[in-house]
Amino acid sequence: MDEQQGQVMPAAPTAAVVEVLGRDGRVALVQRVTQWPVRIGRSPACDVVVDDVHVAAEHAELRLDADGRVQLKLLETRNGGSIAGRRLASGEEVALPTGGAFQLAGCSLRLRTSADALAPEQLLIVQPVRHWALLPLLLLAMLFFQWAERWSELDSDSRWIQYTAPLLGPLAFVLGWAGLWSVASQIFQHRFPFATHLRRALLVIVALQVLEWLLPAVAYAFSLPRLMALDAVALPVLGAALVAWHARLVWPGAQRILNGGIAALLVLGLGLQAAGRMENQYFFGPPYLASLPPPALRIAKPRPPEDLIESLKPLKAELQRQARKDNEGFDAEDLGGE
């Protein structure tokens, strides 16, 4: 045993390390403890060197007391430190709590010893290799639907330049979208899964495009115009699911909070949409189709014209009421002008 200042020093832990933590709580630096006391600061003479301008040259010291407990003592410093939220000034000395976490100025650190319980080894989950053709196939599918929509709007003799913006615009958007989520993953998870974010975005976009083409065809084939109400609901629902899917990669530890917030915003958005539909008097969508697919897709039997006339009778009464209201307002303005 070593003797210092006439006192017998307790045996130091058989192994210990000081960890410097980053802003995200991850370990940025690990320094093995080879002797006690351990001096921490910006000076190269310190045992643990911290690169932070708010830390003094020799900011603090970890030492063992007579009972073998680790004490944190602040040296000559202006910014002090803290333990478990309690502020420490220069010259103060306190015992490290369980877990060994402490802060010097704006720098977070942690002492781990061989006596501390070690977290169990985590199972390494190896992601399965995705099929190499899935990503380009999704890109081609998205571009095909964009081209088909543009082709249906243009004349047959239109020039190729008129297809450029409808094709390149969505492509640039989805690449930028995946890039932003990948940057967020890089910041919080220290990885850049661009292909994963792009694949998830393309899956949702292609699903929306398929619904946009499929719903009118099914509604026309079976004479179900109210089915088009799903077209307005699909975008916010799938959009919210996509954001939650991306966020699962970026903040896996906060899935419950994120999913709850996204669900609340989705319910609010759907509620506002429902209110707008009630104001326009077609809560479940318009009673007719604005565009008709090819007649070959028709499966339902045709209905007689009398059914259409009968379905428009409530509309006639509403139009008459609105006309009387407009006439009364017009007459009042004329009287006021005279």
Backbone hydrogen bonds in HBPLUS format (Angstrom, degrees):
<---DONOR---> <-ACCEPTOR-->    atom                        ^
c    i                          cat <-CA-CA->   ^        H-A-AA   ^      H-
h    n   atom  resd res      DA  || num        DHA   H-A  angle D-A-AA Bond
n    s   type  num  typ     dist DA aas  dist angle  dist       angle   num
A0009-MET N   A0002-ASP O   3.26 MM   7  5.97 169.8  2.27 163.6 166.2     1
A0004-GLN N   A0007-GLN O   3.15 MM   3  5.55 160.8  2.19 154.6 157.3     2
A0007-GLN N   A0004-GLN O   3.11 MM   3  5.55 168.3  2.12 115.7 119.2     3
A0114-SER N   A0015-ALA O   2.83 MM  99  5.26 140.7  1.98 157.6 151.6     4
A0033-VAL N   A0016-ALA O   2.88 MM  17  5.37 174.3  1.88 143.5 142.2     5
A0017-VAL N   A0112-ARG O   2.79 MM  95  5.40 154.7  1.86 157.6 166.1     6
A0112-ARG N   A0017-VAL O   2.93 MM  95  5.40 169.4  1.94 161.6 165.2     7
A0018-VAL N   A0031-GLN O   2.83 MM  13  5.21 164.5  1.86 150.9 154.4     8
A0031-GLN N   A0018-VAL O   2.88 MM  13  5.21 165.5  1.90 150.3 155.2     9
A0019-GLU N   A0110-ARG O   2.72 MM  91  5.09 172.9  1.73 159.4 161.6    10
A0110-ARG N   A0019-GLU O   2.87 MM  91  5.09 136.6  2.06 143.7 152.5    11
A0020-VAL N   A0029-LEU O   2.79 MM   9  4.98 163.1  1.82 146.4 152.2    12
A0028-ALA N   A0020-VAL O   2.70 MM   8  5.60 156.7  1.75 155.8 164.2    13
A0029-LEU N   A0020-VAL O   3.20 MM   9  4.98 146.9  2.32 138.5 140.2    14
A0021-LEU N   A0108-SER O   2.91 MM  87  5.39 166.4  1.93 145.2 148.9    15
A0022-GLY N   A0026-ARG O   2.71 MM   4  5.42 167.1  1.73 165.7 169.4    16
A0025-GLY N   A0022-GLY O   3.10 MM   3  5.28 162.5  2.13 110.3 113.4    17
A0038-VAL N   A0062-LEU O   2.77 MM  24  4.94 156.7  1.82 143.9 151.4    18
A0062-LEU N   A0038-VAL O   2.79 MM  24  4.94 161.7  1.82 143.3 148.6    19
A0047-ASP N   A0039-ARG O   2.95 MM   8  5.29 131.1  2.20 128.0 141.9    20
A0048-VAL N   A0039-ARG O   3.08 MM   9  6.44 155.7  2.14 159.3 162.8    21
A0040-ILE N   A0060-ALA O   2.89 MM  20  5.29 172.2  1.90 150.3 149.8    22
A0059-HIS N   A0040-ILE O   2.86 MM  19  5.86 129.3  2.11 136.1 151.2    23
A0060-ALA N   A0040-ILE O   3.12 MM  20  5.29 164.8  2.14 147.7 151.1    24
A0041-GLY N   A0048-VAL O   3.17 MM   7  6.60 160.3  2.21 166.7 171.3    25
A0050-VAL N   A0041-GLY O   2.88 MM   9  5.63 156.5  1.93 133.0 140.7    26
A0042-ARG N   A0056-ALA O   3.08 MM  14  6.20 151.9  2.16 132.4 140.6    27
A0043-SER N   A0057-ALA O   3.01 MM  14  4.70 164.6  2.04 130.9 127.7    28
A0046-CYS N   A0043-SER O   3.03 MM   3  5.59 168.3  2.04 119.1 122.9    29
A0055-VAL N   A0052-ASP O   3.03 MM   3  5.53 165.5  2.05 118.7 122.3    30
A0075-LEU N   A0059-HIS O   2.84 MM  16  5.27 166.9  1.86 133.9 136.9    31
A0061-GLU N   A0073-LYS O   2.80 MM  12  5.23 144.3  1.92 148.7 160.2    32
A0073-LYS N   A0061-GLU O   2.88 MM  12  5.23 168.1  1.89 157.0 161.0    33
A0063-ARG N   A0071-GLN O   2.93 MM   8  5.25 159.6  1.97 146.1 152.9    34
A0071-GLN N   A0063-ARG O   2.66 MM   8  5.25 172.0  1.66 165.6 168.6    35
A0065-ASP N   A0069-ARG O   2.89 MM   4  5.52 157.0  1.94 152.1 159.4    36
A0068-GLY N   A0065-ASP O   3.04 MM   3  5.31 164.7  2.07 113.5 117.0    37
A0096-LEU N   A0070-VAL O   3.04 MM  26  6.01 170.7  2.05 158.7 158.9    38
A0072-LEU N   A0094-VAL O   2.69 MM  22  5.44 169.5  1.70 174.5 172.0    39
A0094-VAL N   A0072-LEU O   2.96 MM  22  5.44 154.3  2.03 149.3 152.6    40
A0074-LEU N   A0092-GLU O   2.95 MM  18  5.67 160.8  1.99 166.2 171.3    41
A0091-GLY N   A0074-LEU O   2.99 MM  17  5.09 142.4  2.13 111.5 123.1    42
A0105-ALA N   A0080-GLY O   2.97 MM  25  5.68 144.4  2.10 130.8 141.3    43
A0081-GLY N   A0088-LEU O   3.07 MM   7  5.05 158.4  2.12 139.5 142.0    44
A0088-LEU N   A0081-GLY O   2.72 MM   7  5.05 160.1  1.76 145.1 139.9    45
A0082-SER N   A0103-GLN O   2.89 MM  21  5.18 150.0  1.98 139.3 142.8    46
A0103-GLN N   A0082-SER O   2.92 MM  21  5.18 153.4  1.99 164.3 163.7    47
A0083-ILE N   A0086-ARG O   2.99 MM   3  5.26 147.9  2.10 139.1 146.7    48
A0086-ARG N   A0083-ILE O   2.96 MM   3  5.26 165.3  1.98 118.8 120.9    49
A0092-GLU N   A0089-ALA O   3.17 MM   3  5.84 167.8  2.19 138.5 140.6    50
A0100-GLY N   A0097-PRO O   3.00 MM   3  5.54 160.7  2.04 131.0 136.5    51
A0111-LEU N   A0100-GLY O   2.87 MM  11  4.70 153.2  1.94 121.6 129.3    52
A0102-PHE N   A0109-LEU O   3.07 MM   7  5.51 164.4  2.09 141.2 142.1    53
A0109-LEU N   A0102-PHE O   2.88 MM   7  5.51 170.5  1.89 171.1 167.9    54
A0104-LEU N   A0107-CYS O   2.86 MM   3  5.22 157.6  1.91 158.0 160.7    55
A0107-CYS N   A0104-LEU O   2.84 MM   3  5.22 165.7  1.86 136.1 138.1    56
A0116-ASP N   A0113-THR O   3.09 MM   3  5.52 155.3  2.16 110.0 117.1    57
A0134-LEU N   A0131-HIS O   3.19 MM   3  5.65 160.3  2.23 114.8 120.3    58
A0137-LEU N   A0133-ALA O   3.03 MM   4  6.00 151.8  2.11 147.7 156.3    59
A0138-LEU N   A0134-LEU O   2.96 MM   4  6.18 154.3  2.02 151.5 158.0    60
A0139-LEU N   A0135-LEU O   3.04 MM   4  6.32 157.8  2.09 152.2 158.5    61
A0140-LEU N   A0136-PRO O   2.91 MM   4  6.11 160.8  1.95 147.5 152.4    62
A0141-ALA N   A0137-LEU O   2.88 MM   4  6.06 153.1  1.95 144.5 152.4    63
A0142-MET N   A0138-LEU O   2.98 MM   4  6.19 161.7  2.01 149.9 153.9    64
A0143-LEU N   A0139-LEU O   3.01 MM   4  6.25 166.6  2.03 152.4 155.9    65
A0144-PHE N   A0140-LEU O   2.81 MM   4  5.94 149.2  1.90 145.1 154.2    66
A0145-PHE N   A0141-ALA O   3.07 MM   4  6.32 164.8  2.09 153.0 155.2    67
A0146-GLN N   A0142-MET O   3.07 MM   4  6.34 156.4  2.13 146.7 153.7    68
A0147-TRP N   A0143-LEU O   2.85 MM   4  6.04 157.4  1.90 147.4 153.7    69
A0148-ALA N   A0144-PHE O   2.82 MM   4  6.05 162.5  1.85 155.8 160.4    70
A0149-GLU N   A0145-PHE O   3.01 MM   4  6.15 157.6  2.07 145.3 150.7    71
A0150-ARG N   A0146-GLN O   3.06 MM   4  6.26 160.0  2.10 146.1 151.7    72
A0151-TRP N   A0147-TRP O   2.76 MM   4  5.93 154.7  1.83 151.3 159.3    73
A0152-SER N   A0148-ALA O   3.07 MM   4  6.22 149.6  2.16 143.0 149.4    74
A0153-GLU N   A0150-ARG O   3.07 MM   3  5.20 143.0  2.21 100.1 111.1    75
A0154-LEU N   A0150-ARG O   3.20 MM   4  6.42 131.5  2.45 146.6 158.7    76
A0158-SER N   A0155-ASP O   3.22 MM   3  5.46 158.2  2.27 116.6 115.7    77
A0162-GLN N   A0159-ARG O   3.16 MM   3  5.87 155.1  2.23 116.3 122.4    78
A0163-TYR N   A0160-TRP O   3.01 MM   3  5.53 162.6  2.04 115.5 121.2    79
A0164-THR N   A0161-ILE O   3.19 MM   3  5.26 157.5  2.24 102.5 109.3    80
A0167-LEU N   A0163-TYR O   3.28 MM   4  6.29 137.5  2.47 141.5 151.5    81
A0167-LEU N   A0164-THR O   3.16 MM   3  5.39 133.9  2.39 102.3 114.7    82
A0168-LEU N   A0164-THR O   2.80 MM   4  5.90 177.0  1.80 169.0 170.1    83
A0169-GLY N   A0165-ALA O   2.89 MM   4  5.39 156.6  1.94 142.3 148.8    84
A0172-ALA N   A0168-LEU O   2.85 MM   4  5.97 162.8  1.88 152.1 155.9    85
A0173-PHE N   A0169-GLY O   2.99 MM   4  6.23 155.2  2.05 150.5 158.2    86
A0174-VAL N   A0170-PRO O   2.94 MM   4  6.13 167.9  1.96 153.2 154.7    87
A0175-LEU N   A0171-LEU O   3.09 MM   4  6.23 158.3  2.13 148.2 154.4    88
A0176-GLY N   A0172-ALA O   2.95 MM   4  6.06 158.1  2.00 145.0 151.3    89
A0177-TRP N   A0173-PHE O   2.80 MM   4  5.99 154.9  1.86 150.6 158.3    90
A0178-ALA N   A0174-VAL O   3.01 MM   4  6.14 167.7  2.03 145.3 148.0    91
A0179-GLY N   A0175-LEU O   2.91 MM   4  6.04 148.6  2.01 139.8 149.5    92
A0180-LEU N   A0176-GLY O   2.93 MM   4  6.16 153.4  2.01 149.3 154.5    93
A0181-TRP N   A0177-TRP O   3.20 MM   4  6.51 164.2  2.22 152.3 156.0    94
A0182-SER N   A0178-ALA O   2.94 MM   4  6.08 145.0  2.07 141.3 151.6    95
A0183-VAL N   A0179-GLY O   2.92 MM   4  6.20 147.6  2.03 144.7 153.1    96
A0184-ALA N   A0180-LEU O   3.04 MM   4  6.37 155.3  2.11 145.4 151.8    97
A0185-SER N   A0181-TRP O   2.96 MM   4  6.24 149.5  2.05 140.5 149.0    98
A0186-GLN N   A0182-SER O   2.88 MM   4  6.15 146.0  1.99 142.1 151.8    99
A0187-ILE N   A0183-VAL O   2.97 MM   4  6.27 148.5  2.07 147.4 155.4   100
A0188-PHE N   A0184-ALA O   3.03 MM   4  6.23 166.1  2.05 152.9 155.7   101
A0189-GLN N   A0185-SER O   2.66 MM   4  5.11 148.7  1.75 137.0 147.0   102
A0190-HIS N   A0186-GLN O   3.13 MM   4  4.27 131.3  2.38 104.2 110.8   103
A0194-PHE N   A0192-PHE O   2.90 MM   2  5.69 137.3  2.09 105.4  93.1   104
A0197-HIS N   A0193-PRO O   3.10 MM   4  6.40 168.9  2.11 159.0 161.2   105
A0198-LEU N   A0194-PHE O   2.85 MM   4  6.00 161.6  1.88 155.1 161.1   106
A0199-ARG N   A0195-ALA O   2.89 MM   4  5.97 155.7  1.95 142.4 149.1   107
A0200-ARG N   A0196-THR O   3.05 MM   4  6.28 159.5  2.09 149.6 154.5   108
A0201-ALA N   A0197-HIS O   3.02 MM   4  6.23 161.0  2.06 148.8 154.0   109
A0202-LEU N   A0198-LEU O   2.94 MM   4  6.10 162.2  1.97 151.8 156.7   110
A0203-LEU N   A0199-ARG O   2.98 MM   4  6.14 154.5  2.05 146.7 153.4   111
A0204-VAL N   A0200-ARG O   3.29 MM   4  6.52 160.9  2.33 147.4 150.8   112
A0205-ILE N   A0201-ALA O   2.98 MM   4  6.18 163.2  2.01 150.9 156.3   113
A0206-VAL N   A0202-LEU O   2.86 MM   4  5.89 169.9  1.87 152.7 155.6   114
A0207-ALA N   A0203-LEU O   3.04 MM   4  6.11 150.8  2.12 136.9 145.4   115
A0208-LEU N   A0204-VAL O   2.94 MM   4  6.22 154.1  2.01 148.1 154.6   116
A0209-GLN N   A0205-ILE O   2.94 MM   4  6.25 154.7  2.01 148.4 155.8   117
A0210-VAL N   A0206-VAL O   2.86 MM   4  6.10 155.4  1.92 150.1 156.5   118
A0211-LEU N   A0207-ALA O   3.01 MM   4  6.24 160.2  2.05 147.4 152.5   119
A0212-GLU N   A0208-LEU O   2.91 MM   4  6.12 150.1  2.00 144.2 153.0   120
A0213-TRP N   A0209-GLN O   3.18 MM   4  6.47 140.9  2.34 141.7 150.3   121
A0213-TRP N   A0210-VAL O   3.21 MM   3  5.30 129.4  2.48  96.8 109.2   122
A0214-LEU N   A0210-VAL O   2.73 MM   4  5.82 151.8  1.81 150.1 159.9   123
A0215-LEU N   A0211-LEU O   2.92 MM   4  5.55 169.6  1.93 142.7 146.3   124
A0218-VAL N   A0214-LEU O   2.95 MM   4  6.21 162.5  1.98 161.7 166.6   125
A0219-ALA N   A0215-LEU O   2.85 MM   4  5.96 168.2  1.86 159.3 163.2   126
A0220-TYR N   A0216-PRO O   2.89 MM   4  5.95 153.8  1.96 142.9 149.8   127
A0221-ALA N   A0217-ALA O   2.85 MM   4  5.96 158.3  1.90 144.6 151.5   128
A0222-PHE N   A0218-VAL O   3.05 MM   4  6.15 161.4  2.09 153.0 155.7   129
A0224-LEU N   A0219-ALA O   2.74 MM   5  4.47 158.9  1.78 134.4 141.1   130
A0223-SER N   A0220-TYR O   3.41 MM   3  4.97 159.3  2.46  94.0  99.9   131
A0299-ILE N   A0221-ALA O   2.84 MM  78  4.82 151.1  1.93 119.5 127.1   132
A0300-ALA N   A0221-ALA O   2.67 MM  79  6.00 157.6  1.72 165.9 171.3   133
A0227-LEU N   A0224-LEU O   3.01 MM   3  5.64 159.3  2.06 118.2 124.8   134
A0228-MET N   A0225-PRO O   3.05 MM   3  5.84 166.3  2.07 121.4 125.2   135
A0229-ALA N   A0226-ARG O   3.06 MM   3  5.79 168.7  2.08 118.8 122.3   136
A0230-LEU N   A0227-LEU O   3.10 MM   3  5.96 161.4  2.14 121.5 125.4   137
A0231-ASP N   A0228-MET O   3.00 MM   3  5.28 143.5  2.14 103.9 114.3   138
A0234-ALA N   A0230-LEU O   2.84 MM   4  5.84 146.5  1.96 149.5 156.8   139
A0237-VAL N   A0233-VAL O   3.18 MM   4  6.24 164.6  2.20 156.2 160.9   140
A0238-LEU N   A0234-ALA O   2.86 MM   4  5.80 168.1  1.88 153.1 157.1   141
A0239-GLY N   A0235-LEU O   2.85 MM   4  5.75 149.0  1.95 144.3 154.2   142
A0240-ALA N   A0236-PRO O   2.92 MM   4  5.97 158.2  1.97 141.4 146.5   143
A0241-ALA N   A0237-VAL O   2.98 MM   4  6.24 155.8  2.04 145.4 152.8   144
A0242-LEU N   A0238-LEU O   2.88 MM   4  6.06 148.2  1.98 142.3 150.5   145
A0243-VAL N   A0239-GLY O   3.05 MM   4  6.35 160.2  2.09 149.9 154.2   146
A0244-ALA N   A0240-ALA O   3.01 MM   4  6.24 163.5  2.03 150.0 154.6   147
A0245-TRP N   A0241-ALA O   2.89 MM   4  6.03 145.6  2.01 140.0 150.1   148
A0246-HIS N   A0242-LEU O   2.89 MM   4  6.19 156.6  1.94 153.5 158.6   149
A0247-ALA N   A0243-VAL O   2.87 MM   4  6.05 167.7  1.88 152.1 156.1   150
A0248-ARG N   A0244-ALA O   3.03 MM   4  6.12 134.0  2.25 136.1 146.6   151
A0249-LEU N   A0246-HIS O   2.97 MM   3  5.62 142.9  2.11 115.7 124.7   152
A0250-VAL N   A0246-HIS O   3.35 MM   4  6.74 148.3  2.46 142.0 151.0   153
A0251-TRP N   A0247-ALA O   2.79 MM   4  5.72 170.9  1.79 156.1 158.5   154
A0254-ALA N   A0251-TRP O   3.15 MM   3  5.62 166.1  2.17 117.3 121.7   155
A0258-LEU N   A0254-ALA O   2.99 MM   4  6.11 170.5  2.00 158.3 161.5   156
A0259-ASN N   A0255-GLN O   2.78 MM   4  5.78 166.4  1.80 152.4 157.0   157
A0260-GLY N   A0256-ARG O   3.00 MM   4  6.06 153.4  2.08 140.4 147.9   158
A0261-GLY N   A0257-ILE O   2.96 MM   4  6.23 159.5  2.01 150.3 155.5   159
A0262-ILE N   A0258-LEU O   2.88 MM   4  6.08 166.3  1.90 156.8 160.5   160
A0263-ALA N   A0259-ASN O   2.88 MM   4  5.94 158.0  1.93 144.2 150.8   161
A0264-ALA N   A0260-GLY O   2.96 MM   4  6.15 153.4  2.03 144.2 151.3   162
A0265-LEU N   A0261-GLY O   3.05 MM   4  6.31 161.2  2.09 149.2 153.7   163
A0266-LEU N   A0262-ILE O   2.91 MM   4  6.12 150.3  2.00 145.0 154.0   164
A0267-VAL N   A0263-ALA O   2.91 MM   4  6.17 162.1  1.95 151.9 155.6   165
A0268-LEU N   A0264-ALA O   3.00 MM   4  6.22 158.9  2.05 147.4 153.4   166
A0269-GLY N   A0265-LEU O   2.90 MM   4  6.10 159.9  1.94 146.8 152.3   167
A0270-LEU N   A0266-LEU O   2.86 MM   4  6.10 162.7  1.89 154.7 159.3   168
A0271-GLY N   A0267-VAL O   2.88 MM   4  6.00 149.2  1.97 143.1 152.1   169
A0272-LEU N   A0268-LEU O   3.00 MM   4  6.29 157.6  2.06 150.3 155.2   170
A0273-GLN N   A0269-GLY O   2.96 MM   4  6.18 153.6  2.03 144.4 152.4   171
A0274-ALA N   A0270-LEU O   2.83 MM   4  6.05 154.6  1.89 145.8 152.5   172
A0275-ALA N   A0271-GLY O   2.94 MM   4  6.20 154.6  2.01 146.0 152.9   173
A0276-GLY N   A0272-LEU O   2.99 MM   4  6.27 154.9  2.05 145.3 151.7   174
A0277-ARG N   A0273-GLN O   2.98 MM   4  6.27 149.3  2.07 145.5 154.1   175
A0278-MET N   A0274-ALA O   2.91 MM   4  6.19 155.4  1.98 150.4 156.9   176
A0279-GLU N   A0275-ALA O   3.02 MM   4  6.26 150.2  2.11 144.0 152.1   177
A0280-ASN N   A0276-GLY O   3.08 MM   4  6.32 143.2  2.22 137.6 147.3   178
A0282-TYR N   A0277-ARG O   3.04 MM   5  5.45 165.1  2.06 149.3 149.4   179
A0281-GLN N   A0278-MET O   3.11 MM   3  4.78 154.7  2.17  94.2 101.5   180
A0285-GLY N   A0282-TYR O   3.14 MM   3  5.08 153.9  2.21 112.8 110.4   181
A0297-LEU N   A0294-PRO O   3.05 MM   3  5.91 167.4  2.07 126.7 130.3   182
A0298-ARG N   A0295-PRO O   3.01 MM   3  5.41 166.0  2.03 115.8 120.3   183
A0307-ASP N   A0304-PRO O   3.12 MM   3  5.79 143.0  2.27 115.8 123.6   184
A0308-LEU N   A0305-PRO O   3.04 MM   3  5.28 121.7  2.39 102.0 116.1   185
A0309-ILE N   A0305-PRO O   3.10 MM   4  6.50 160.0  2.15 154.4 159.9   186
A0310-GLU N   A0306-GLU O   2.89 MM   4  6.09 157.4  1.94 149.0 155.3   187
A0311-SER N   A0307-ASP O   2.99 MM   4  6.17 151.1  2.07 142.8 150.4   188
A0312-LEU N   A0308-LEU O   3.15 MM   4  6.36 127.9  2.44 140.5 153.2   189
A0312-LEU N   A0309-ILE O   3.21 MM   3  5.23 140.5  2.37  96.0 107.1   190
A0313-LYS N   A0310-GLU O   3.38 MM   3  5.55 163.6  2.41 105.0 109.7   191
A0315-LEU N   A0312-LEU O   3.08 MM   3  5.15 121.3  2.44  97.7 112.9   192
A0316-LYS N   A0312-LEU O   3.09 MM   4  6.46 143.8  2.23 148.7 158.8   193
A0316-LYS N   A0313-LYS O   3.07 MM   3  5.10 122.7  2.42  97.5 111.8   194
A0317-ALA N   A0313-LYS O   3.32 MM   4  6.71 159.0  2.36 156.9 159.8   195
A0318-GLU N   A0314-PRO O   3.22 MM   4  6.44 157.4  2.27 143.3 149.4   196
A0319-LEU N   A0315-LEU O   2.93 MM   4  6.15 154.6  1.99 149.1 155.8   197
A0320-GLN N   A0316-LYS O   2.98 MM   4  6.23 156.2  2.04 150.2 156.6   198
A0321-ARG N   A0317-ALA O   3.01 MM   4  6.24 157.8  2.06 146.4 152.3   199
A0322-GLN N   A0318-GLU O   2.99 MM   4  6.22 157.4  2.04 146.4 152.4   200
A0323-ALA N   A0319-LEU O   2.87 MM   4  6.04 150.2  1.96 144.5 153.1   201
A0324-ARG N   A0320-GLN O   2.98 MM   4  6.23 158.8  2.03 150.4 154.9   202
A0325-LYS N   A0321-ARG O   3.09 MM   4  6.32 155.3  2.16 143.7 150.5   203
A0326-ASP N   A0322-GLN O   2.97 MM   4  6.21 155.8  2.03 145.9 152.1   204
A0327-ASN N   A0323-ALA O   2.92 MM   4  6.14 156.9  1.97 149.6 156.0   205
A0328-GLU N   A0324-ARG O   2.96 MM   4  6.15 158.6  2.01 149.3 154.4   206
A0329-GLY N   A0325-LYS O   3.11 MM   4  6.33 157.1  2.17 144.4 150.4   207
A0330-PHE N   A0326-ASP O   2.95 MM   4  6.16 149.3  2.05 144.0 152.8   208
A0331-ASP N   A0327-ASN O   2.91 MM   4  6.13 157.8  1.96 151.3 156.5   209
A0332-ALA N   A0328-GLU O   3.05 MM   4  6.23 156.9  2.11 145.4 151.5   210
A0333-GLU N   A0329-GLY O   3.16 MM   4  6.37 150.6  2.25 140.8 147.8   211
A0334-ASP N   A0330-PHE O   3.10 MM   4  6.41 151.0  2.19 144.0 151.8   212
A0335-LEU N   A0331-ASP O   3.00 MM   4  6.27 160.5  2.04 154.2 158.6   213
A0336-GLY N   A0332-ALA O   3.01 MM   4  6.17 154.0  2.08 142.8 150.2   214
A0337-GLY N   A0333-GLU O   3.00 MM   4  6.19 144.8  2.13 140.1 149.3   215
A0338-GLU N   A0334-ASP O   3.13 MM   4  6.43 146.8  2.24 145.9 153.8   216
